[in-house]
Amino acid sequence: MHLLHQRGPLHDLADDPAAYDAVLAAVTETALARLTPEGNLENPAAGDDIGDTSLGITSLLALAWHRTKDPRLPEAVRRSLGFHLRERVFTEDNPGYPNLTARDTGLPYARYVLAPGAHPIGDWPSTVWALLQAVNVLDAVDAADGLVDDGQYRELLDVAHGYWRWLTEATVFNPQDAANQAIGCVVGGLMLARHLPPEEGEPVRQRALRLYLDEIRARRVRDRGAALPPEHGGAYDNNYGPISLSFLAQAHRVSGEEVFAQDGDTLARYIDARVCGSGFDLGGPRYSEQHSAFESVLGLRYFGRRIGADIGRYAGDSRWGRHAVGADGGVDGHFAFMLVWQIQDTPGWHRTPSTAPVCHQLRSGTVTVSFDDRMTPSVIEAGGTALIAAAVNRQHGFGPVVGPAADGFLLCRPMGAVRVADHRVGGLAAKLVTKPVVGRDHVLRHVRSLYVTDGTRLWMTVICERLGGERYLLAGMPYVAADGDRFRRVADFPLVAAVGELRLTHPQRGCADSFDARGELTQQEVAFGLAADPRGYGDPDAGWRHVRATSALEVGVSADSPVGLDVFAVRYGAVAAEPLGVVCERVEGVGEGEGLVVRAGAFTAVLGVADARGEPGLTLTVGGS
């Protein structure tokens, strides 16, 4: 079984002019064959998210006319534009819509579902999308004289202005607390302002900028050291986060305002720190495993160039690699503005990884360790396999566990400042994370976790004051393995070895709050099943936190641990038959006091005592002598 939505790095998609011309040519032929006598270009299988779809195809035909001057296109643009203006612009309040702040305004809006009262809560984002399709058509008309007559142009401009007013005057702004929708609305205002007379356009532009600063930027949420636009009540969503990045890119492109560049750089660096080298990632308050595709290309490409990182490795849903696709497999105009913008963004991808040390990631070659906000690994990727944080007794993470599995206590939640040190030398990269933790015995201990990689293998050595009794290291749950451009679900990991006893355990079958990696459900499916609300509304991150136990790699304590310490040592990415020797010893004369030295065949790491600012020392050399 493969993950459904993660289907290969987006930067593998060809983005040269010929590739985009081929996409537009295919859309053109499909659209001309689909165009109804009334001018409808909607996918026949579409039922929801429909309010912007015909106009989206119209915008692509207008762009194609600008690039090719195909004589068949002006009539198709006029007819389909007429259809949208006549049949898809609503001015009567949708029954049941809960977010109006002014009733019976007569302002135009788009519907998520056409039937009155059928699904009104989707009307706000649908109107944002319709506004963005409209301003793209206006841009194309400005660039190609004679494409539509003045009457249609003025009518579309009036509708677009009305969309903006409905979004910002007649309803609650950003009612779903979704940054991608809110930033999209800001982009729509910025683009609309350019088409209005100065006395009307400048107030729209200023209102858009104020909304961004006051309603989006001022409400940013911190995660992993970054201030991020809030997405469906959380900091980052695997589906919508990169889409927000695309809207930030377009906002900067059309306005030149530095705030969009700064916030885009921050979000891009955050994405770079969390996405594995293969492009795999999971977690989010709306969709934890579902990944977007063409909707995210602009942002990943634009800001990947700005920060000098290969964030286009993000594994997108290649079925939507160029445009939205309907249930029948045919082209759909939903979100078509993103295809228009990425065609207009002519420079290509930055495909080289950044080599600068990052606090919440250790990455080299085919090895990635992504750390959560507490500096506990959220994903470890080595040997082509990704391991996610396991759970014991409803505690999730990597780290020492005290007590039997059914009642184990996981020592990974910090009770004070977490310290991080990085060192790279001779093809090796290392990170030392030091945490103060407290167990059930109320004793404060310091857990030092050392991660060292040569780009192929990863050594994880965890050291803490002796725990006593039954204890082991929770070392992750094997979850997916790279299989071409897809990710295949796995339940074991042969490329792992440990100094102490190594075992792979699975929870008791049939428990609704457990996750057995041998089962057929994905992490996202189980998370939605345990969330308070159903898929599409519930928070899968919150649901996943209800998981009591998962499949897990467990590593016993090293028999050669120094007196008074427990040492756990595990290596990922090499066959177990390859000898593993990790030795930890106390050493004098490392700073002002006693330090530790960790030796393996490939490296020697010296863990010095904290300096005057409390920061730990870390020195790495090649070789284990």
C-alpha positions in Angstrom: 0.0 0.0 0.0 1.2 3.5 -0.9 0.4 6.9 0.5 -2.3 8.4 -1.7 -1.2 12.0 -2.0 2.6 12.1 -1.8 3.8 11.2 -5.3 7.2 12.7 -6.1 9.1 16.0 -5.7 7.4 18.9 -7.4 10.7 20.3 -8.7 10.8 17.2 -11.0 8.0 18.7 -13.1 9.3 20.4 -16.2 8.8 24.1 -16.0 10.3 25.4 -19.3 8.1 27.4 -21.7 7.5 24.4 -24.0 6.2 22.3 -21.1 3.8 25.0 -20.1 2.7 25.6 -23.7 1.9 21.9 -23.9 -0.2 22.1 -20.8 -2.1 25.1 -22.1 -2.6 23.4 -25.5 -4.1 20.3 -23.8 -6.4 22.5 -21.7 -7.4 24.4 -24.8 -8.5 21.3 -26.7 -10.4 19.9 -23.7 -12.1 23.3 -23.1 -13.2 23.8 -26.7 -14.7 20.3 -26.8 -16.4 20.8 -23.4 -17.8 24.3 -24.1 -21.6 24.2 -23.9 -23.9 26.4 -26.0 -24.5 28.4 -22.8 -20.7 28.9 -22.4 -20.2 26.6 -19.4 -16.6 25.2 -19.0 -17.1 23.4 -15.7 -16.1 19.8 -15.4 -19.2 17.7 -15.8 -18.3 15.7 -12.7 -18.0 18.7 -10.4 -20.4 19.2 -7.6 -18.6 21.3 -4.9 -15.8 23.8 -5.1 -17.5 24.9 -8.3 -17.9 28.6 -8.0 -14.6 29.5 -9.6 -14.1 26.6 -12.0 -15.6 27.8 -15.3 -14.0 31.2 -14.9 -10.7 29.5 -14.1 -10.7 27.7 -17.5 -11.6 31.1 -19.1 -8.5 32.6 -17.6 -6.4 29.8 -19.0 -7.9 30.3 -22.5 -7.2 34.1 -22.2 -3.6 33.4 -21.3 -3.3 30.9 -24.1 -4.6 33.5 -26.5 -2.0 36.0 -25.3 0.7 33.4 -26.0 -0.5 31.7 -29.2 -3.1 34.0 -30.8 -5.2 30.9 -31.6 -8.2 32.3 -33.6 -10.6 29.9 -31.9 -10.1 31.4 -28.4 -11.6 34.9 -28.4 -15.1 33.5 -29.0 -14.7 30.8 -26.3 -13.4 33.4 -23.8 -16.4 35.7 -24.5 -19.0 33.0 -24.3 -17.6 31.4 -21.1 -17.1 34.8 -19.5 -20.7 35.6 -20.3 -21.8 32.3 -18.7 -20.0 33.1 -15.4 -21.4 36.6 -15.3 -24.8 35.4 -16.1 -25.1 32.1 -14.2 -22.4 32.0 -11.4 -22.6 35.4 -9.8 -25.0 35.4 -6.8 -26.4 38.5 -5.1 -29.1 37.1 -2.9 -27.9 35.9 0.6 -27.3 32.2 0.7 -29.8 30.6 3.2 -28.0 29.4 6.3 -24.7 31.2 5.7 -23.6 32.0 9.3 -20.9 34.6 8.8 -22.7 37.6 7.3 -22.1 41.0 9.0 -24.6 42.8 6.7 -27.7 41.2 5.2 -29.3 41.8 1.8 -26.4 43.9 0.5 -26.8 42.8 -3.0 -23.0 42.4 -3.3 -21.9 39.5 -5.6 -20.3 36.4 -4.2 -19.6 32.8 -5.5 -21.0 29.6 -4.1 -19.2 26.5 -3.0 -22.2 24.5 -4.0 -24.8 25.9 -6.4 -28.0 24.9 -4.6 -29.3 27.4 -2.1 -28.3 26.5 1.5 -26.5 23.3 0.4 -23.1 24.1 1.9 -22.9 27.8 2.5 -19.9 27.8 4.8 -17.7 27.3 1.7 -18.8 30.5 0.1 -16.1 32.7 1.6 -13.1 30.8 0.1 -15.1 30.2 -3.2 -15.5 33.9 -3.5 -11.8 34.4 -2.9 -11.0 32.0 -5.7 -13.5 33.6 -8.0 -12.0 37.0 -7.4 -8.5 35.7 -8.2 -9.8 34.1 -11.5 -11.5 37.4 -12.4 -8.4 39.5 -11.9 -6.4 37.1 -14.0 -8.9 37.5 -16.8 -8.7 41.2 -16.4 -4.9 41.1 -16.6 -5.1 39.0 -19.8 -7.6 41.3 -21.4 -5.4 44.3 -20.6 -2.5 42.5 -22.3 -4.5 41.4 -25.4 -6.6 44.2 -27.0 -9.9 43.0 -28.5 -10.2 39.7 -26.5 -13.5 40.9 -25.0 -15.6 44.0 -25.6 -15.6 47.0 -23.2 -19.0 46.1 -21.9 -17.9 42.6 -20.7 -14.7 44.0 -19.3 -16.5 46.7 -17.2 -19.0 44.1 -16.0 -16.3 41.7 -14.9 -14.4 44.6 -13.2 -17.6 45.6 -11.3 -18.2 42.0 -10.3 -14.6 41.6 -9.1 -14.8 44.8 -7.1 -18.1 43.5 -5.6 -16.5 40.2 -4.7 -13.8 42.2 -2.8 -16.5 44.2 -1.0 -18.5 41.1 0.0 -15.4 39.5 1.4 -14.3 42.5 3.4 -17.5 44.3 4.2 -20.5 41.9 4.2 -18.9 38.9 6.0 -16.5 38.0 8.8 -13.0 38.1 7.4 -11.3 34.7 7.2 -14.1 32.8 9.0 -12.3 29.4 8.7 -9.1 30.8 10.3 -7.3 29.5 7.2 -4.2 31.5 6.2 -4.2 30.3 2.7 -7.7 31.7 2.1 -7.0 34.9 3.9 -3.7 35.6 2.1 -5.4 34.7 -1.2 -8.0 37.4 -0.4 -5.3 39.9 0.2 -3.7 39.0 -3.2 -7.1 39.5 -4.8 -7.3 43.0 -3.4 -3.8 43.9 -4.5 -4.4 42.7 -8.0 -7.8 44.3 -8.3 -6.5 47.7 -7.2 -4.3 47.9 -10.3 -7.5 47.8 -12.5 -9.4 50.4 -10.6 -9.1 54.2 -11.1 -6.5 55.6 -8.6 -9.1 57.1 -6.3 -10.8 53.7 -6.0 -7.7 51.4 -6.3 -5.5 53.0 -3.7 -8.0 52.5 -0.8 -8.4 48.8 -1.9 -4.7 48.3 -1.9 -4.3 49.9 1.5 -7.2 47.9 2.9 -5.5 44.7 1.6 -2.2 45.6 3.3 -4.0 46.4 6.6 -5.9 43.2 6.5 -2.6 41.3 6.1 -0.9 43.1 8.9 -3.8 43.2 11.4 -5.7 40.0 10.7 -3.0 37.6 9.5 0.5 38.7 10.5 -0.6 39.9 13.9 -2.0 36.4 14.6 0.9 34.3 13.6 1.5 31.1 15.5 5.0 29.9 16.6 6.3 26.5 15.9 9.9 25.2 15.7 11.2 28.7 16.2 9.2 30.3 13.4 6.3 32.7 13.4 3.8 31.3 10.9 0.4 32.4 9.4 -2.3 30.4 11.3 -3.8 27.6 9.3 -7.1 26.1 10.4 -6.2 26.7 14.0 -2.7 25.5 13.9 0.7 26.6 12.8 1.3 24.6 9.7 -0.7 22.1 7.5 1.0 19.7 5.1 -1.6 20.4 2.4 -2.3 24.1 2.9 1.0 25.4 4.3 2.8 25.4 0.9 -0.3 26.9 -0.7 0.0 29.9 1.7 3.6 30.2 0.5 2.4 30.5 -3.1 0.0 33.3 -2.1 2.9 35.1 -0.3 5.0 34.8 -3.4 2.2 36.3 -5.6 1.6 39.0 -3.0 5.3 40.0 -3.2 5.3 39.8 -7.0 2.4 42.1 -7.5 3.0 44.6 -4.6 6.7 44.6 -4.0 6.0 44.9 -0.3 8.9 43.6 1.7 6.7 42.1 4.5 5.5 39.4 2.1 9.1 38.5 1.2 10.2 38.3 4.8 7.2 36.2 5.9 7.6 34.0 2.9 11.3 33.5 3.6 10.4 32.4 7.2 7.7 29.9 6.0 10.1 28.6 3.3 12.9 28.0 5.8 10.4 26.3 8.1 9.3 24.0 5.3 12.9 23.3 4.5 13.6 22.3 8.1 10.7 19.8 8.3 10.5 18.1 5.0 12.7 15.0 4.6 15.2 14.7 1.8 12.8 12.4 -0.1 10.0 15.0 0.2 8.0 13.0 2.8 6.4 14.8 5.7 3.3 14.5 7.8 1.3 16.6 10.3 -1.3 19.3 10.2 -4.5 20.6 11.7 -6.5 19.9 8.6 -4.7 17.2 6.5 -1.7 15.5 8.0 -0.6 13.4 5.0 -2.4 15.0 2.1 -0.1 17.0 0.0 -1.0 19.7 -2.6 0.6 20.0 -6.0 0.3 22.7 -8.6 -1.2 25.0 -6.0 2.2 25.0 -4.2 4.6 25.2 -7.1 4.8 29.0 -7.3 5.7 29.4 -3.6 8.1 26.6 -3.4 9.9 27.7 -6.5 9.9 31.4 -5.8 11.1 31.2 -2.2 13.3 28.2 -2.8 15.4 30.6 -5.0 15.3 33.3 -2.4 16.6 31.2 0.5 18.8 28.9 -1.6 17.2 25.6 -0.7 15.6 22.7 -2.5 12.2 23.0 -1.0 10.7 21.8 -4.2 11.5 18.3 -3.0 8.2 18.5 -1.3 6.3 15.4 -2.5 3.2 16.6 -4.2 0.2 14.9 -5.6 1.3 14.4 -9.2 -2.3 13.7 -10.3 -2.8 17.5 -9.8 0.7 18.3 -11.0 -0.4 21.0 -13.5 -4.0 21.8 -12.7 -7.0 20.5 -10.7 -8.5 17.2 -11.9 -12.2 16.3 -11.6 -13.6 13.0 -10.4 -13.8 11.9 -14.1 -10.0 12.5 -14.5 -10.6 15.6 -16.7 -9.3 19.1 -16.2 -11.0 21.3 -13.7 -10.6 25.1 -13.5 -10.5 25.2 -9.7 -7.5 27.2 -8.5 -6.4 27.8 -12.1 -4.9 31.1 -11.1 -2.0 29.2 -9.6 -1.1 27.8 -13.0 -1.3 31.2 -14.6 1.1 32.7 -12.0 3.6 29.9 -12.2 3.7 30.3 -16.0 4.3 34.0 -15.5 7.1 33.3 -12.9 9.8 32.5 -15.5 12.9 31.6 -13.5 13.3 27.9 -12.6 13.9 25.9 -9.4 16.7 25.9 -6.9 17.5 22.2 -6.6 20.6 22.2 -4.4 20.2 21.6 -0.7 21.2 24.3 1.7 24.2 23.4 3.7 23.7 26.0 6.5 23.1 24.3 9.9 19.4 24.5 11.0 18.2 24.2 14.5 15.3 21.9 13.9 16.9 19.6 11.3 19.9 17.5 10.7 20.2 16.6 7.0 23.0 15.2 4.9 22.9 13.0 1.8 20.0 10.6 2.2 19.6 11.1 5.9 17.2 13.6 7.5 16.2 14.1 11.1 13.4 16.6 11.5 12.8 17.9 15.1 9.6 19.2 16.5 9.1 22.2 18.7 10.6 20.4 21.7 13.6 19.3 19.7 12.4 15.7 19.7 12.6 14.0 16.3 9.3 14.0 14.5 10.7 12.0 11.5 14.0 10.2 11.0 14.7 9.2 7.4 17.6 6.9 6.6 18.2 3.9 4.3 15.2 5.0 2.2 12.8 4.6 5.1 11.0 7.2 7.3 10.4 6.5 10.9 7.9 8.7 12.7 7.5 9.3 16.4 6.2 6.2 18.2 3.8 6.3 21.2 3.8 4.5 24.5 1.1 5.1 27.1 -0.3 8.0 25.0 3.1 9.8 25.0 4.7 10.4 21.6 8.3 10.9 20.7 11.8 9.4 20.7 13.6 9.0 24.0 14.2 6.9 27.1 11.2 5.1 28.6 11.0 4.1 32.2 8.7 1.2 33.2 6.9 -1.5 31.3 5.3 -0.6 27.9 1.8 -0.6 29.3 2.7 2.0 31.9 5.9 3.5 30.5 7.0 7.1 31.1 8.7 8.7 28.1 11.4 11.2 29.0 11.3 13.6 26.1 9.2 16.6 27.3 11.6 19.4 28.5 11.2 21.0 31.9 13.5 23.9 31.1 15.7 25.3 28.4 16.7 23.0 25.5 20.2 23.4 24.3 21.4 22.6 20.8 24.9 22.4 19.3 26.0 21.6 15.7 29.3 20.5 14.2 30.3 19.4 10.7 33.6 18.0 9.6 35.0 15.8 6.9 31.7 14.6 5.5 30.1 14.2 8.9 27.3 16.2 10.4 26.3 16.1 14.1 23.8 17.7 16.4 23.7 17.5 20.2 20.4 18.2 22.0 20.4 18.5 25.8 17.1 18.5 27.7 16.2 18.7 31.3 13.4 16.2 32.0 11.5 15.1 35.1 10.1 11.6 35.6 7.5 10.2 37.9 10.0 10.2 40.7 10.2 14.0 40.4 14.0 13.8 39.9 15.5 16.2 37.4 17.7 14.5 34.8 19.5 15.7 31.7 19.0 13.8 28.5 21.7 14.3 26.0 20.9 13.0 22.5 23.7 12.9 19.9 22.9 12.5 16.2 25.7 11.9 13.8 25.4 11.1 10.1 27.8 10.5 7.2 25.0 11.1 4.7 24.1 7.4 4.5 23.9 6.2 8.0 22.7 7.9 11.2 24.0 7.1 14.7 21.7 8.2 17.6 23.2 8.0 21.1 21.1 9.0 24.0 22.7 9.5 27.5 21.0 10.2 30.8 21.6 9.7 34.5 21.0 6.1 35.5 17.2 5.4 35.5 17.1 2.0 37.1 14.5 -0.7 36.8 13.0 -1.5 33.4 14.0 1.0 30.8 14.6 1.2 27.1 14.9 3.8 24.2 11.8 4.4 22.1 13.5 4.7 18.7 10.7 5.3 16.3 8.0 3.6 14.2 8.9 2.4 10.7 6.2 3.9 8.5 7.0 4.4 4.8 9.8 3.5 2.4 10.7 5.3 -0.8 9.4 3.3 -3.8 10.2 5.2 -6.9 8.2 8.4 -6.6 5.8 6.9 -4.2 6.0 6.0 -0.5 5.1 2.4 0.4 3.8 1.6 3.8 6.1 -0.6 5.9 6.0 -2.2 9.3 9.6 -3.1 9.8 13.1 -1.7 9.1 15.9 -4.2 8.4 18.6 -1.4 8.2 18.9 -0.8 11.9 21.2 -2.1 14.6 21.7 -1.3 18.3 24.4 -1.9 21.0 21.8 -3.1 23.4 18.8 -5.4 22.8 16.8 -4.4 19.7 13.2 -5.3 19.3 10.2 -4.3 17.2 6.9 -4.4 19.1 3.3 -4.0 18.0 0.3 -3.0 20.1 -2.6 -5.4 20.8 -4.8 -5.7 17.8 -8.3 -4.4 17.8 -7.7 -1.3 20.0 -9.2 1.8 18.5 -6.6 4.1 20.1 -3.6 2.2 18.9 -1.7 2.1 15.6 -0.3 -1.1 14.3 2.0 -0.4 11.4 1.1 -3.8 9.9 -2.5 -2.7 9.4 -4.0 -1.1 6.3 -4.9 2.3 7.7 -2.7 5.3 7.3 -1.6 7.7 10.0 -4.0 10.3 8.7 -7.0 7.9 8.6 -6.4 6.8 12.2 -5.9 10.5 13.2 -9.2 11.5 11.6 -10.9 8.5 13.2 -9.9 9.8 16.7 -10.5 13.5 16.0 -13.5 15.3 17.4 -14.9 16.1 14.0 -14.9 14.2 10.6 -12.4 14.4 7.8 -12.2 17.8 6.3 -13.4 19.5 9.5 -11.5 17.7 12.3 -7.9 18.2 13.4 -5.9 15.1 12.6 -3.0 16.3 14.8 -5.4 16.5 17.8 -6.8 13.1 16.9 -3.4 11.5 16.6 -2.5 12.7 20.1 -5.2 10.3 21.4 -3.2 7.3 20.1 -2.1 5.3 23.1 0.3 2.9 21.6 2.0 2.2 18.2 4.4 -0.2 16.7 7.8 0.8 17.8 11.5 0.0 17.7 12.8 -0.4 21.3 16.5 -0.4 22.2 17.9 -1.7 25.5 20.5 0.0 27.6 24.1 -0.6 26.7 25.8 -3.0 29.1 29.0 -0.9 29.0 27.3 2.4 30.1 29.6 4.4 32.4 28.8 4.2 36.1 25.9 6.3 37.0 24.7 6.7 33.4 22.4 4.9 31.0 23.5 4.9 27.3 21.4 3.8 24.4 22.9 3.5 21.0 21.2 2.8 17.7 22.3 3.1 14.0 19.9 3.6 11.1 20.6 3.1 7.4 23.0 0.1 7.4 22.3 -3.6 7.6 22.4 -5.1 11.0 25.3 -7.4 10.0 27.6 -4.4 9.6 29.4 -4.3 13.0 28.2 -1.6 15.4 30.4 -0.5 18.2 29.5 2.7 20.2 31.5 3.4 23.3 30.7 6.2 25.8 33.3 7.2 28.4 33.8 10.0 30.8 36.7 12.3 30.1 38.4 14.9 32.2 39.7 18.3 31.1 36.8 19.1 28.7 36.1 22.7 29.7 35.5 23.4 33.4 34.7 19.8 34.5 34.0 16.4 33.3 32.7 15.7 29.8 31.8 12.6 27.7 33.4 11.1 24.6 31.4 8.9 22.2 33.3 6.7 19.9 32.0 4.7 16.9 33.9 3.3 14.0 33.2 6.4 11.8 33.5 9.3 14.4 34.6 10.5 17.8 32.4 13.1 19.5 33.3 15.0 22.6 30.5 16.3 24.6 31.9 19.1 26.7 30.3 20.7 29.8 28.2 23.8 29.3 30.0 27.1 28.8 29.4 30.3 30.7 26.1 30.9 28.8 24.9 27.3 29.5 25.5 26.2 25.9 26.8 22.6 25.5 30.1 21.9 23.8 30.4 19.5 20.8 33.5 18.5 19.0 33.4 16.0 16.2 36.4 14.2 14.5 36.5 11.6 11.8 37.3 8.1 13.0 36.6 6.3 16.2 40.1 6.0 17.7 
